[in-house]
Amino acid sequence: MIQMRRKRLTNKSKVYTPNSETTISLNYSSVLEVLEVEFTGGKIYHYLQVKPEVWEDYLTEVKMGGSSGAFVNARIKPYYDAARLE
């Protein structure tokens, strides 16, 4: 994990996850290939080099009633480098 000063993503693809016990929101920048995850404990991470297809898979999963936290734990954390925002 990389800890560095990074700015929050400002694009309009933010998805709030009010029914999740793990995440508050996810946001994605296809230009930067960065997935921003805000966790319920208040920590915010940028996962790096996340392809647009993964973001689309996430949106599909959540629309079908899947768990946001389970997706992040299974499809994001094990495969992508993370940078914690201060």
C-alpha positions in Angstrom: 0.0 0.0 0.0 1.2 3.5 -0.9 0.4 6.4 1.4 0.6 9.7 -0.3 -1.2 13.0 -0.7 -3.8 12.6 -3.5 -6.9 14.5 -4.2 -10.4 13.0 -4.2 -11.9 12.2 -7.6 -14.4 14.8 -8.7 -16.0 13.2 -11.7 -19.8 12.4 -11.6 -19.7 8.6 -11.6 -19.8 8.4 -7.8 -22.0 5.6 -6.4 -23.2 5.8 -2.8 -23.7 2.5 -1.1 -26.1 3.2 1.8 -26.9 -0.5 2.3 -23.3 -1.6 2.6 -21.6 -2.3 5.9 -18.2 -1.9 4.3 -18.3 1.0 1.9 -19.8 4.5 1.9 -19.1 5.3 -1.8 -17.1 4.4 -4.8 -16.0 6.7 -7.6 -14.1 6.0 -10.8 -12.0 7.9 -13.3 -11.6 6.2 -16.7 -9.0 8.7 -17.7 -6.8 8.0 -14.7 -8.0 4.4 -14.3 -8.4 5.0 -10.6 -11.1 3.6 -8.4 -11.8 5.5 -5.2 -13.3 3.6 -2.3 -14.6 5.4 0.8 -14.9 2.8 3.6 -17.3 3.1 6.6 -14.4 3.6 9.0 -13.6 6.9 7.2 -10.5 5.7 5.3 -10.4 6.5 1.5 -8.2 4.6 -0.9 -7.4 4.9 -4.6 -6.9 1.6 -6.4 -4.6 2.1 -9.3 -4.8 0.9 -12.9 -8.4 -0.4 -12.7 -9.7 -1.0 -16.2 -13.1 0.5 -17.2 -14.5 -3.0 -17.6 -14.0 -3.7 -13.8 -16.0 -0.5 -13.0 -18.8 -1.7 -15.4 -18.8 -5.1 -13.7 -19.1 -3.3 -10.3 -22.1 -1.3 -11.5 -23.8 -4.3 -12.9 -23.2 -6.3 -9.7 -24.7 -3.6 -7.5 -27.7 -3.0 -9.8 -28.4 -6.8 -9.5 -28.4 -6.5 -5.7 -24.8 -7.7 -5.2 -22.7 -6.5 -2.2 -20.4 -3.5 -2.8 -18.1 -4.7 0.0 -17.9 -8.2 -1.3 -17.0 -6.9 -4.8 -14.2 -4.7 -3.4 -12.9 -7.5 -1.3 -13.0 -10.2 -4.0 -12.3 -8.2 -7.2 -10.3 -5.1 -6.2 -8.2 -5.5 -3.0 -6.3 -8.7 -4.1 -5.4 -7.4 -7.6 -4.7 -3.7 -7.5 -2.2 -1.5 -5.8 -3.8 1.0 -3.3 -2.9 4.5 -2.3 -4.4 5.7 1.0 -5.6 9.3 1.0 -4.6 11.4 3.9 
